Amino acid sequence: MTEATQRPYFDLLPSFDALRRRDLGDAPWWDDDSVYDLGSRGVRRGRTEIRGYFDEMLCAFPDFDIEIHRVVTEGPSRAVQWEAVGTFTGGPFQGVSPTGTRVTFHGLDLIEFDGPVIRSCWEYSDPLSFARQVGLVPADNSAADAMLRGAFNVRTRLGGVLRRPGR
């Protein structure tokens, strides 16, 4: 998507535009009652916690960029399909030290607005993909992945045997 076709999406969603420009300022689209749900990565509540999450991400990925592929609007809600890229060369991100790896994130945010303020946002993304890209877990279908799955399956079978009645 070109900058010209991206512009209407970013005008509709100033928080994404600010993130793309790396200029969150005082994040006026969040307030102290806002909730940002990252699924398995936790929930951030209020402007300070939410801003802290994005500050950590922008520090970890100094060349972070985001592209919006699609926005669906219904009343005060937006569903935003996005792709973000960045090189993991800055600070730690969610407890993981930088690896120098170029990372691509794909996700969908479901955003509920109350006027200009984001009341809640649920982010659906793939943390396992991030973990694979930075080497935290083995690459999909690699020898190491097969070994890890095998060990897990052995553990699962042994656990089932040990839990049988009479044992």
Chimera marker file (.cmm) of the C-alpha trace (Angstrom):
<marker_set name="trace">
<marker id="1" x="0.000" y="0.000" z="0.000" r="1" g="1" b="0" radius="0.5"/>
<marker id="2" x="1.396" y="3.415" z="-0.879" r="1" g="1" b="0" radius="0.5"/>
<marker id="3" x="1.701" y="6.359" z="1.499" r="1" g="1" b="0" radius="0.5"/>
<marker id="4" x="-1.204" y="8.035" z="-0.332" r="1" g="1" b="0" radius="0.5"/>
<marker id="5" x="-3.553" y="5.096" z="0.229" r="1" g="1" b="0" radius="0.5"/>
<marker id="6" x="-2.312" y="4.649" z="3.819" r="1" g="1" b="0" radius="0.5"/>
<marker id="7" x="-3.071" y="8.261" z="4.728" r="1" g="1" b="0" radius="0.5"/>
<marker id="8" x="-6.880" y="7.911" z="5.109" r="1" g="1" b="0" radius="0.5"/>
<marker id="9" x="-6.384" y="4.962" z="7.475" r="1" g="1" b="0" radius="0.5"/>
<marker id="10" x="-3.924" y="6.886" z="9.611" r="1" g="1" b="0" radius="0.5"/>
<marker id="11" x="-6.219" y="9.942" z="9.644" r="1" g="1" b="0" radius="0.5"/>
<marker id="12" x="-8.972" y="7.658" z="10.933" r="1" g="1" b="0" radius="0.5"/>
<marker id="13" x="-6.674" y="6.183" z="13.599" r="1" g="1" b="0" radius="0.5"/>
<marker id="14" x="-4.349" y="8.866" z="15.020" r="1" g="1" b="0" radius="0.5"/>
<marker id="15" x="-2.856" y="6.385" z="17.491" r="1" g="1" b="0" radius="0.5"/>
<marker id="16" x="-1.491" y="4.281" z="14.607" r="1" g="1" b="0" radius="0.5"/>
<marker id="17" x="-0.180" y="7.394" z="12.865" r="1" g="1" b="0" radius="0.5"/>
<marker id="18" x="1.640" y="8.497" z="16.035" r="1" g="1" b="0" radius="0.5"/>
<marker id="19" x="3.071" y="5.012" z="16.487" r="1" g="1" b="0" radius="0.5"/>
<marker id="20" x="4.280" y="4.978" z="12.902" r="1" g="1" b="0" radius="0.5"/>
<marker id="21" x="5.896" y="8.408" z="13.375" r="1" g="1" b="0" radius="0.5"/>
<marker id="22" x="7.329" y="7.243" z="16.745" r="1" g="1" b="0" radius="0.5"/>
<marker id="23" x="5.735" y="10.278" z="18.388" r="1" g="1" b="0" radius="0.5"/>
<marker id="24" x="3.327" y="9.154" z="21.099" r="1" g="1" b="0" radius="0.5"/>
<marker id="25" x="3.448" y="12.502" z="22.923" r="1" g="1" b="0" radius="0.5"/>
<marker id="26" x="1.056" y="12.325" z="25.848" r="1" g="1" b="0" radius="0.5"/>
<marker id="27" x="-1.052" y="9.692" z="24.018" r="1" g="1" b="0" radius="0.5"/>
<marker id="28" x="-4.323" y="11.696" z="24.174" r="1" g="1" b="0" radius="0.5"/>
<marker id="29" x="-6.329" y="8.858" z="22.578" r="1" g="1" b="0" radius="0.5"/>
<marker id="30" x="-5.857" y="6.786" z="25.788" r="1" g="1" b="0" radius="0.5"/>
<marker id="31" x="-7.082" y="7.798" z="29.234" r="1" g="1" b="0" radius="0.5"/>
<marker id="32" x="-6.824" y="6.343" z="32.728" r="1" g="1" b="0" radius="0.5"/>
<marker id="33" x="-9.837" y="4.068" z="32.112" r="1" g="1" b="0" radius="0.5"/>
<marker id="34" x="-8.544" y="2.659" z="28.808" r="1" g="1" b="0" radius="0.5"/>
<marker id="35" x="-7.708" y="-1.044" z="28.566" r="1" g="1" b="0" radius="0.5"/>
<marker id="36" x="-5.248" y="-2.650" z="26.107" r="1" g="1" b="0" radius="0.5"/>
<marker id="37" x="-5.582" y="-6.446" z="26.089" r="1" g="1" b="0" radius="0.5"/>
<marker id="38" x="-2.592" y="-8.245" z="24.575" r="1" g="1" b="0" radius="0.5"/>
<marker id="39" x="-4.033" y="-11.729" z="25.069" r="1" g="1" b="0" radius="0.5"/>
<marker id="40" x="-1.390" y="-14.105" z="26.422" r="1" g="1" b="0" radius="0.5"/>
<marker id="41" x="0.989" y="-11.157" z="26.917" r="1" g="1" b="0" radius="0.5"/>
<marker id="42" x="-1.219" y="-9.507" z="29.517" r="1" g="1" b="0" radius="0.5"/>
<marker id="43" x="-3.470" y="-6.512" z="29.960" r="1" g="1" b="0" radius="0.5"/>
<marker id="44" x="-2.318" y="-2.900" z="30.267" r="1" g="1" b="0" radius="0.5"/>
<marker id="45" x="-4.663" y="-0.514" z="32.075" r="1" g="1" b="0" radius="0.5"/>
<marker id="46" x="-4.607" y="3.253" z="31.810" r="1" g="1" b="0" radius="0.5"/>
<marker id="47" x="-2.556" y="5.668" z="29.758" r="1" g="1" b="0" radius="0.5"/>
<marker id="48" x="0.668" y="5.175" z="31.756" r="1" g="1" b="0" radius="0.5"/>
<marker id="49" x="0.795" y="1.364" z="31.436" r="1" g="1" b="0" radius="0.5"/>
<marker id="50" x="-0.285" y="1.397" z="27.798" r="1" g="1" b="0" radius="0.5"/>
<marker id="51" x="2.237" y="4.094" z="26.919" r="1" g="1" b="0" radius="0.5"/>
<marker id="52" x="4.918" y="2.073" z="28.774" r="1" g="1" b="0" radius="0.5"/>
<marker id="53" x="4.216" y="-0.956" z="26.580" r="1" g="1" b="0" radius="0.5"/>
<marker id="54" x="4.599" y="1.058" z="23.377" r="1" g="1" b="0" radius="0.5"/>
<marker id="55" x="7.700" y="2.884" z="24.673" r="1" g="1" b="0" radius="0.5"/>
<marker id="56" x="9.309" y="-0.507" z="25.395" r="1" g="1" b="0" radius="0.5"/>
<marker id="57" x="8.425" y="-1.755" z="21.908" r="1" g="1" b="0" radius="0.5"/>
<marker id="58" x="9.748" y="1.358" z="20.151" r="1" g="1" b="0" radius="0.5"/>
<marker id="59" x="12.970" y="1.162" z="22.183" r="1" g="1" b="0" radius="0.5"/>
<marker id="60" x="13.421" y="-2.533" z="21.324" r="1" g="1" b="0" radius="0.5"/>
<marker id="61" x="12.759" y="-1.962" z="17.606" r="1" g="1" b="0" radius="0.5"/>
<marker id="62" x="14.404" y="1.388" z="16.726" r="1" g="1" b="0" radius="0.5"/>
<marker id="63" x="13.360" y="1.123" z="13.058" r="1" g="1" b="0" radius="0.5"/>
<marker id="64" x="9.780" y="0.033" z="13.862" r="1" g="1" b="0" radius="0.5"/>
<marker id="65" x="7.237" y="0.670" z="11.113" r="1" g="1" b="0" radius="0.5"/>
<marker id="66" x="3.594" y="-0.294" z="10.783" r="1" g="1" b="0" radius="0.5"/>
<marker id="67" x="1.359" y="-0.628" z="7.751" r="1" g="1" b="0" radius="0.5"/>
<marker id="68" x="-2.407" y="-0.858" z="7.926" r="1" g="1" b="0" radius="0.5"/>
<marker id="69" x="-3.877" y="-3.303" z="5.436" r="1" g="1" b="0" radius="0.5"/>
<marker id="70" x="-7.562" y="-2.941" z="6.242" r="1" g="1" b="0" radius="0.5"/>
<marker id="71" x="-9.957" y="-1.110" z="8.543" r="1" g="1" b="0" radius="0.5"/>
<marker id="72" x="-13.542" y="-2.197" z="9.121" r="1" g="1" b="0" radius="0.5"/>
<marker id="73" x="-15.786" y="0.311" z="10.889" r="1" g="1" b="0" radius="0.5"/>
<marker id="74" x="-19.042" y="-0.327" z="12.699" r="1" g="1" b="0" radius="0.5"/>
<marker id="75" x="-20.328" y="2.465" z="14.909" r="1" g="1" b="0" radius="0.5"/>
<marker id="76" x="-17.665" y="3.333" z="17.496" r="1" g="1" b="0" radius="0.5"/>
<marker id="77" x="-15.658" y="0.176" z="16.702" r="1" g="1" b="0" radius="0.5"/>
<marker id="78" x="-12.745" y="-0.411" z="14.344" r="1" g="1" b="0" radius="0.5"/>
<marker id="79" x="-11.160" y="-3.690" z="13.313" r="1" g="1" b="0" radius="0.5"/>
<marker id="80" x="-7.655" y="-2.925" z="12.076" r="1" g="1" b="0" radius="0.5"/>
<marker id="81" x="-5.539" y="-5.487" z="10.225" r="1" g="1" b="0" radius="0.5"/>
<marker id="82" x="-1.874" y="-4.489" z="10.351" r="1" g="1" b="0" radius="0.5"/>
<marker id="83" x="1.684" y="-5.582" z="9.672" r="1" g="1" b="0" radius="0.5"/>
<marker id="84" x="4.624" y="-4.206" z="11.625" r="1" g="1" b="0" radius="0.5"/>
<marker id="85" x="8.337" y="-4.700" z="11.020" r="1" g="1" b="0" radius="0.5"/>
<marker id="86" x="11.417" y="-3.798" z="12.974" r="1" g="1" b="0" radius="0.5"/>
<marker id="87" x="14.934" y="-4.908" z="13.792" r="1" g="1" b="0" radius="0.5"/>
<marker id="88" x="15.353" y="-6.117" z="17.370" r="1" g="1" b="0" radius="0.5"/>
<marker id="89" x="18.493" y="-4.096" z="18.159" r="1" g="1" b="0" radius="0.5"/>
<marker id="90" x="17.372" y="-1.769" z="20.959" r="1" g="1" b="0" radius="0.5"/>
<marker id="91" x="16.399" y="-2.632" z="24.513" r="1" g="1" b="0" radius="0.5"/>
<marker id="92" x="14.752" y="-5.808" z="25.810" r="1" g="1" b="0" radius="0.5"/>
<marker id="93" x="11.174" y="-6.549" z="24.794" r="1" g="1" b="0" radius="0.5"/>
<marker id="94" x="8.918" y="-8.413" z="27.218" r="1" g="1" b="0" radius="0.5"/>
<marker id="95" x="11.926" y="-9.878" z="28.988" r="1" g="1" b="0" radius="0.5"/>
<marker id="96" x="13.754" y="-10.974" z="25.821" r="1" g="1" b="0" radius="0.5"/>
<marker id="97" x="17.159" y="-9.433" z="25.065" r="1" g="1" b="0" radius="0.5"/>
<marker id="98" x="17.735" y="-7.980" z="21.583" r="1" g="1" b="0" radius="0.5"/>
<marker id="99" x="18.975" y="-10.439" z="18.968" r="1" g="1" b="0" radius="0.5"/>
<marker id="100" x="19.562" y="-8.155" z="15.983" r="1" g="1" b="0" radius="0.5"/>
<marker id="101" x="16.882" y="-10.059" z="14.052" r="1" g="1" b="0" radius="0.5"/>
<marker id="102" x="14.515" y="-8.359" z="11.616" r="1" g="1" b="0" radius="0.5"/>
<marker id="103" x="11.019" y="-9.266" z="12.835" r="1" g="1" b="0" radius="0.5"/>
<marker id="104" x="7.633" y="-9.105" z="11.122" r="1" g="1" b="0" radius="0.5"/>
<marker id="105" x="4.457" y="-8.982" z="13.225" r="1" g="1" b="0" radius="0.5"/>
<marker id="106" x="0.968" y="-9.531" z="11.822" r="1" g="1" b="0" radius="0.5"/>
<marker id="107" x="-2.083" y="-8.688" z="13.842" r="1" g="1" b="0" radius="0.5"/>
<marker id="108" x="-5.598" y="-7.455" z="14.180" r="1" g="1" b="0" radius="0.5"/>
<marker id="109" x="-6.756" y="-4.891" z="16.721" r="1" g="1" b="0" radius="0.5"/>
<marker id="110" x="-10.392" y="-4.601" z="17.711" r="1" g="1" b="0" radius="0.5"/>
<marker id="111" x="-10.786" y="-1.064" z="19.026" r="1" g="1" b="0" radius="0.5"/>
<marker id="112" x="-13.767" y="0.476" z="20.852" r="1" g="1" b="0" radius="0.5"/>
<marker id="113" x="-13.892" y="4.279" z="20.848" r="1" g="1" b="0" radius="0.5"/>
<marker id="114" x="-15.677" y="6.651" z="23.204" r="1" g="1" b="0" radius="0.5"/>
<marker id="115" x="-15.469" y="9.851" z="21.171" r="1" g="1" b="0" radius="0.5"/>
<marker id="116" x="-11.774" y="10.416" z="20.385" r="1" g="1" b="0" radius="0.5"/>
<marker id="117" x="-10.636" y="8.160" z="23.255" r="1" g="1" b="0" radius="0.5"/>
<marker id="118" x="-9.856" y="4.462" z="22.857" r="1" g="1" b="0" radius="0.5"/>
<marker id="119" x="-11.894" y="2.796" z="25.591" r="1" g="1" b="0" radius="0.5"/>
<marker id="120" x="-10.536" y="-0.679" z="24.872" r="1" g="1" b="0" radius="0.5"/>
<marker id="121" x="-8.352" y="-2.478" z="22.391" r="1" g="1" b="0" radius="0.5"/>
<marker id="122" x="-7.936" y="-6.211" z="21.976" r="1" g="1" b="0" radius="0.5"/>
<marker id="123" x="-4.831" y="-7.158" z="20.002" r="1" g="1" b="0" radius="0.5"/>
<marker id="124" x="-4.786" y="-10.497" z="18.242" r="1" g="1" b="0" radius="0.5"/>
<marker id="125" x="-1.309" y="-11.405" z="17.068" r="1" g="1" b="0" radius="0.5"/>
<marker id="126" x="1.032" y="-14.391" z="17.062" r="1" g="1" b="0" radius="0.5"/>
<marker id="127" x="3.568" y="-14.321" z="19.914" r="1" g="1" b="0" radius="0.5"/>
<marker id="128" x="4.868" y="-17.755" z="18.845" r="1" g="1" b="0" radius="0.5"/>
<marker id="129" x="5.900" y="-16.280" z="15.493" r="1" g="1" b="0" radius="0.5"/>
<marker id="130" x="7.852" y="-13.555" z="17.332" r="1" g="1" b="0" radius="0.5"/>
<marker id="131" x="9.485" y="-16.192" z="19.564" r="1" g="1" b="0" radius="0.5"/>
<marker id="132" x="10.510" y="-18.241" z="16.510" r="1" g="1" b="0" radius="0.5"/>
<marker id="133" x="11.828" y="-15.211" z="14.609" r="1" g="1" b="0" radius="0.5"/>
<marker id="134" x="14.114" y="-14.114" z="17.461" r="1" g="1" b="0" radius="0.5"/>
<marker id="135" x="15.275" y="-17.676" z="18.193" r="1" g="1" b="0" radius="0.5"/>
<marker id="136" x="13.549" y="-18.039" z="21.568" r="1" g="1" b="0" radius="0.5"/>
<marker id="137" x="11.943" y="-21.272" z="20.306" r="1" g="1" b="0" radius="0.5"/>
<marker id="138" x="13.089" y="-23.418" z="17.367" r="1" g="1" b="0" radius="0.5"/>
<marker id="139" x="12.044" y="-22.655" z="13.808" r="1" g="1" b="0" radius="0.5"/>
<marker id="140" x="8.859" y="-24.432" z="12.719" r="1" g="1" b="0" radius="0.5"/>
<marker id="141" x="9.518" y="-27.931" z="11.318" r="1" g="1" b="0" radius="0.5"/>
<marker id="142" x="13.232" y="-27.752" z="12.150" r="1" g="1" b="0" radius="0.5"/>
<marker id="143" x="15.114" y="-30.672" z="13.729" r="1" g="1" b="0" radius="0.5"/>
<marker id="144" x="15.136" y="-28.822" z="17.058" r="1" g="1" b="0" radius="0.5"/>
<marker id="145" x="11.365" y="-28.259" z="16.773" r="1" g="1" b="0" radius="0.5"/>
<marker id="146" x="10.804" y="-31.978" z="16.130" r="1" g="1" b="0" radius="0.5"/>
<marker id="147" x="12.947" y="-32.861" z="19.162" r="1" g="1" b="0" radius="0.5"/>
<marker id="148" x="11.089" y="-30.398" z="21.371" r="1" g="1" b="0" radius="0.5"/>
<marker id="149" x="7.693" y="-31.728" z="20.246" r="1" g="1" b="0" radius="0.5"/>
<marker id="150" x="8.896" y="-35.291" z="20.762" r="1" g="1" b="0" radius="0.5"/>
<marker id="151" x="10.071" y="-34.533" z="24.302" r="1" g="1" b="0" radius="0.5"/>
<marker id="152" x="6.784" y="-32.796" z="25.064" r="1" g="1" b="0" radius="0.5"/>
<marker id="153" x="4.765" y="-35.749" z="23.748" r="1" g="1" b="0" radius="0.5"/>
<marker id="154" x="6.820" y="-38.222" z="25.831" r="1" g="1" b="0" radius="0.5"/>
<marker id="155" x="6.224" y="-36.087" z="28.918" r="1" g="1" b="0" radius="0.5"/>
<marker id="156" x="2.501" y="-35.932" z="28.136" r="1" g="1" b="0" radius="0.5"/>
<marker id="157" x="2.238" y="-39.714" z="27.696" r="1" g="1" b="0" radius="0.5"/>
<marker id="158" x="4.209" y="-40.358" z="30.894" r="1" g="1" b="0" radius="0.5"/>
<marker id="159" x="2.006" y="-37.928" z="32.791" r="1" g="1" b="0" radius="0.5"/>
<marker id="160" x="-1.085" y="-39.783" z="31.571" r="1" g="1" b="0" radius="0.5"/>
<marker id="161" x="0.342" y="-43.131" z="32.686" r="1" g="1" b="0" radius="0.5"/>
<marker id="162" x="1.272" y="-41.779" z="36.099" r="1" g="1" b="0" radius="0.5"/>
<marker id="163" x="-2.200" y="-40.270" z="36.615" r="1" g="1" b="0" radius="0.5"/>
<marker id="164" x="-4.070" y="-43.524" z="35.928" r="1" g="1" b="0" radius="0.5"/>
<marker id="165" x="-6.141" y="-44.821" z="38.853" r="1" g="1" b="0" radius="0.5"/>
<marker id="166" x="-4.325" y="-47.322" z="41.021" r="1" g="1" b="0" radius="0.5"/>
<marker id="167" x="-0.893" y="-45.787" z="40.450" r="1" g="1" b="0" radius="0.5"/>
<link id1="1" id2="2" r="1" g="1" b="0" radius="0.2"/>
<link id1="2" id2="3" r="1" g="1" b="0" radius="0.2"/>
<link id1="3" id2="4" r="1" g="1" b="0" radius="0.2"/>
<link id1="4" id2="5" r="1" g="1" b="0" radius="0.2"/>
<link id1="5" id2="6" r="1" g="1" b="0" radius="0.2"/>
<link id1="6" id2="7" r="1" g="1" b="0" radius="0.2"/>
<link id1="7" id2="8" r="1" g="1" b="0" radius="0.2"/>
<link id1="8" id2="9" r="1" g="1" b="0" radius="0.2"/>
<link id1="9" id2="10" r="1" g="1" b="0" radius="0.2"/>
<link id1="10" id2="11" r="1" g="1" b="0" radius="0.2"/>
<link id1="11" id2="12" r="1" g="1" b="0" radius="0.2"/>
<link id1="12" id2="13" r="1" g="1" b="0" radius="0.2"/>
<link id1="13" id2="14" r="1" g="1" b="0" radius="0.2"/>
<link id1="14" id2="15" r="1" g="1" b="0" radius="0.2"/>
<link id1="15" id2="16" r="1" g="1" b="0" radius="0.2"/>
<link id1="16" id2="17" r="1" g="1" b="0" radius="0.2"/>
<link id1="17" id2="18" r="1" g="1" b="0" radius="0.2"/>
<link id1="18" id2="19" r="1" g="1" b="0" radius="0.2"/>
<link id1="19" id2="20" r="1" g="1" b="0" radius="0.2"/>
<link id1="20" id2="21" r="1" g="1" b="0" radius="0.2"/>
<link id1="21" id2="22" r="1" g="1" b="0" radius="0.2"/>
<link id1="22" id2="23" r="1" g="1" b="0" radius="0.2"/>
<link id1="23" id2="24" r="1" g="1" b="0" radius="0.2"/>
<link id1="24" id2="25" r="1" g="1" b="0" radius="0.2"/>
<link id1="25" id2="26" r="1" g="1" b="0" radius="0.2"/>
<link id1="26" id2="27" r="1" g="1" b="0" radius="0.2"/>
<link id1="27" id2="28" r="1" g="1" b="0" radius="0.2"/>
<link id1="28" id2="29" r="1" g="1" b="0" radius="0.2"/>
<link id1="29" id2="30" r="1" g="1" b="0" radius="0.2"/>
<link id1="30" id2="31" r="1" g="1" b="0" radius="0.2"/>
<link id1="31" id2="32" r="1" g="1" b="0" radius="0.2"/>
<link id1="32" id2="33" r="1" g="1" b="0" radius="0.2"/>
<link id1="33" id2="34" r="1" g="1" b="0" radius="0.2"/>
<link id1="34" id2="35" r="1" g="1" b="0" radius="0.2"/>
<link id1="35" id2="36" r="1" g="1" b="0" radius="0.2"/>
<link id1="36" id2="37" r="1" g="1" b="0" radius="0.2"/>
<link id1="37" id2="38" r="1" g="1" b="0" radius="0.2"/>
<link id1="38" id2="39" r="1" g="1" b="0" radius="0.2"/>
<link id1="39" id2="40" r="1" g="1" b="0" radius="0.2"/>
<link id1="40" id2="41" r="1" g="1" b="0" radius="0.2"/>
<link id1="41" id2="42" r="1" g="1" b="0" radius="0.2"/>
<link id1="42" id2="43" r="1" g="1" b="0" radius="0.2"/>
<link id1="43" id2="44" r="1" g="1" b="0" radius="0.2"/>
<link id1="44" id2="45" r="1" g="1" b="0" radius="0.2"/>
<link id1="45" id2="46" r="1" g="1" b="0" radius="0.2"/>
<link id1="46" id2="47" r="1" g="1" b="0" radius="0.2"/>
<link id1="47" id2="48" r="1" g="1" b="0" radius="0.2"/>
<link id1="48" id2="49" r="1" g="1" b="0" radius="0.2"/>
<link id1="49" id2="50" r="1" g="1" b="0" radius="0.2"/>
<link id1="50" id2="51" r="1" g="1" b="0" radius="0.2"/>
<link id1="51" id2="52" r="1" g="1" b="0" radius="0.2"/>
<link id1="52" id2="53" r="1" g="1" b="0" radius="0.2"/>
<link id1="53" id2="54" r="1" g="1" b="0" radius="0.2"/>
<link id1="54" id2="55" r="1" g="1" b="0" radius="0.2"/>
<link id1="55" id2="56" r="1" g="1" b="0" radius="0.2"/>
<link id1="56" id2="57" r="1" g="1" b="0" radius="0.2"/>
<link id1="57" id2="58" r="1" g="1" b="0" radius="0.2"/>
<link id1="58" id2="59" r="1" g="1" b="0" radius="0.2"/>
<link id1="59" id2="60" r="1" g="1" b="0" radius="0.2"/>
<link id1="60" id2="61" r="1" g="1" b="0" radius="0.2"/>
<link id1="61" id2="62" r="1" g="1" b="0" radius="0.2"/>
<link id1="62" id2="63" r="1" g="1" b="0" radius="0.2"/>
<link id1="63" id2="64" r="1" g="1" b="0" radius="0.2"/>
<link id1="64" id2="65" r="1" g="1" b="0" radius="0.2"/>
<link id1="65" id2="66" r="1" g="1" b="0" radius="0.2"/>
<link id1="66" id2="67" r="1" g="1" b="0" radius="0.2"/>
<link id1="67" id2="68" r="1" g="1" b="0" radius="0.2"/>
<link id1="68" id2="69" r="1" g="1" b="0" radius="0.2"/>
<link id1="69" id2="70" r="1" g="1" b="0" radius="0.2"/>
<link id1="70" id2="71" r="1" g="1" b="0" radius="0.2"/>
<link id1="71" id2="72" r="1" g="1" b="0" radius="0.2"/>
<link id1="72" id2="73" r="1" g="1" b="0" radius="0.2"/>
<link id1="73" id2="74" r="1" g="1" b="0" radius="0.2"/>
<link id1="74" id2="75" r="1" g="1" b="0" radius="0.2"/>
<link id1="75" id2="76" r="1" g="1" b="0" radius="0.2"/>
<link id1="76" id2="77" r="1" g="1" b="0" radius="0.2"/>
<link id1="77" id2="78" r="1" g="1" b="0" radius="0.2"/>
<link id1="78" id2="79" r="1" g="1" b="0" radius="0.2"/>
<link id1="79" id2="80" r="1" g="1" b="0" radius="0.2"/>
<link id1="80" id2="81" r="1" g="1" b="0" radius="0.2"/>
<link id1="81" id2="82" r="1" g="1" b="0" radius="0.2"/>
<link id1="82" id2="83" r="1" g="1" b="0" radius="0.2"/>
<link id1="83" id2="84" r="1" g="1" b="0" radius="0.2"/>
<link id1="84" id2="85" r="1" g="1" b="0" radius="0.2"/>
<link id1="85" id2="86" r="1" g="1" b="0" radius="0.2"/>
<link id1="86" id2="87" r="1" g="1" b="0" radius="0.2"/>
<link id1="87" id2="88" r="1" g="1" b="0" radius="0.2"/>
<link id1="88" id2="89" r="1" g="1" b="0" radius="0.2"/>
<link id1="89" id2="90" r="1" g="1" b="0" radius="0.2"/>
<link id1="90" id2="91" r="1" g="1" b="0" radius="0.2"/>
<link id1="91" id2="92" r="1" g="1" b="0" radius="0.2"/>
<link id1="92" id2="93" r="1" g="1" b="0" radius="0.2"/>
<link id1="93" id2="94" r="1" g="1" b="0" radius="0.2"/>
<link id1="94" id2="95" r="1" g="1" b="0" radius="0.2"/>
<link id1="95" id2="96" r="1" g="1" b="0" radius="0.2"/>
<link id1="96" id2="97" r="1" g="1" b="0" radius="0.2"/>
<link id1="97" id2="98" r="1" g="1" b="0" radius="0.2"/>
<link id1="98" id2="99" r="1" g="1" b="0" radius="0.2"/>
<link id1="99" id2="100" r="1" g="1" b="0" radius="0.2"/>
<link id1="100" id2="101" r="1" g="1" b="0" radius="0.2"/>
<link id1="101" id2="102" r="1" g="1" b="0" radius="0.2"/>
<link id1="102" id2="103" r="1" g="1" b="0" radius="0.2"/>
<link id1="103" id2="104" r="1" g="1" b="0" radius="0.2"/>
<link id1="104" id2="105" r="1" g="1" b="0" radius="0.2"/>
<link id1="105" id2="106" r="1" g="1" b="0" radius="0.2"/>
<link id1="106" id2="107" r="1" g="1" b="0" radius="0.2"/>
<link id1="107" id2="108" r="1" g="1" b="0" radius="0.2"/>
<link id1="108" id2="109" r="1" g="1" b="0" radius="0.2"/>
<link id1="109" id2="110" r="1" g="1" b="0" radius="0.2"/>
<link id1="110" id2="111" r="1" g="1" b="0" radius="0.2"/>
<link id1="111" id2="112" r="1" g="1" b="0" radius="0.2"/>
<link id1="112" id2="113" r="1" g="1" b="0" radius="0.2"/>
<link id1="113" id2="114" r="1" g="1" b="0" radius="0.2"/>
<link id1="114" id2="115" r="1" g="1" b="0" radius="0.2"/>
<link id1="115" id2="116" r="1" g="1" b="0" radius="0.2"/>
<link id1="116" id2="117" r="1" g="1" b="0" radius="0.2"/>
<link id1="117" id2="118" r="1" g="1" b="0" radius="0.2"/>
<link id1="118" id2="119" r="1" g="1" b="0" radius="0.2"/>
<link id1="119" id2="120" r="1" g="1" b="0" radius="0.2"/>
<link id1="120" id2="121" r="1" g="1" b="0" radius="0.2"/>
<link id1="121" id2="122" r="1" g="1" b="0" radius="0.2"/>
<link id1="122" id2="123" r="1" g="1" b="0" radius="0.2"/>
<link id1="123" id2="124" r="1" g="1" b="0" radius="0.2"/>
<link id1="124" id2="125" r="1" g="1" b="0" radius="0.2"/>
<link id1="125" id2="126" r="1" g="1" b="0" radius="0.2"/>
<link id1="126" id2="127" r="1" g="1" b="0" radius="0.2"/>
<link id1="127" id2="128" r="1" g="1" b="0" radius="0.2"/>
<link id1="128" id2="129" r="1" g="1" b="0" radius="0.2"/>
<link id1="129" id2="130" r="1" g="1" b="0" radius="0.2"/>
<link id1="130" id2="131" r="1" g="1" b="0" radius="0.2"/>
<link id1="131" id2="132" r="1" g="1" b="0" radius="0.2"/>
<link id1="132" id2="133" r="1" g="1" b="0" radius="0.2"/>
<link id1="133" id2="134" r="1" g="1" b="0" radius="0.2"/>
<link id1="134" id2="135" r="1" g="1" b="0" radius="0.2"/>
<link id1="135" id2="136" r="1" g="1" b="0" radius="0.2"/>
<link id1="136" id2="137" r="1" g="1" b="0" radius="0.2"/>
<link id1="137" id2="138" r="1" g="1" b="0" radius="0.2"/>
<link id1="138" id2="139" r="1" g="1" b="0" radius="0.2"/>
<link id1="139" id2="140" r="1" g="1" b="0" radius="0.2"/>
<link id1="140" id2="141" r="1" g="1" b="0" radius="0.2"/>
<link id1="141" id2="142" r="1" g="1" b="0" radius="0.2"/>
<link id1="142" id2="143" r="1" g="1" b="0" radius="0.2"/>
<link id1="143" id2="144" r="1" g="1" b="0" radius="0.2"/>
<link id1="144" id2="145" r="1" g="1" b="0" radius="0.2"/>
<link id1="145" id2="146" r="1" g="1" b="0" radius="0.2"/>
<link id1="146" id2="147" r="1" g="1" b="0" radius="0.2"/>
<link id1="147" id2="148" r="1" g="1" b="0" radius="0.2"/>
<link id1="148" id2="149" r="1" g="1" b="0" radius="0.2"/>
<link id1="149" id2="150" r="1" g="1" b="0" radius="0.2"/>
<link id1="150" id2="151" r="1" g="1" b="0" radius="0.2"/>
<link id1="151" id2="152" r="1" g="1" b="0" radius="0.2"/>
<link id1="152" id2="153" r="1" g="1" b="0" radius="0.2"/>
<link id1="153" id2="154" r="1" g="1" b="0" radius="0.2"/>
<link id1="154" id2="155" r="1" g="1" b="0" radius="0.2"/>
<link id1="155" id2="156" r="1" g="1" b="0" radius="0.2"/>
<link id1="156" id2="157" r="1" g="1" b="0" radius="0.2"/>
<link id1="157" id2="158" r="1" g="1" b="0" radius="0.2"/>
<link id1="158" id2="159" r="1" g="1" b="0" radius="0.2"/>
<link id1="159" id2="160" r="1" g="1" b="0" radius="0.2"/>
<link id1="160" id2="161" r="1" g="1" b="0" radius="0.2"/>
<link id1="161" id2="162" r="1" g="1" b="0" radius="0.2"/>
<link id1="162" id2="163" r="1" g="1" b="0" radius="0.2"/>
<link id1="163" id2="164" r="1" g="1" b="0" radius="0.2"/>
<link id1="164" id2="165" r="1" g="1" b="0" radius="0.2"/>
<link id1="165" id2="166" r="1" g="1" b="0" radius="0.2"/>
<link id1="166" id2="167" r="1" g="1" b="0" radius="0.2"/>
</marker_set>
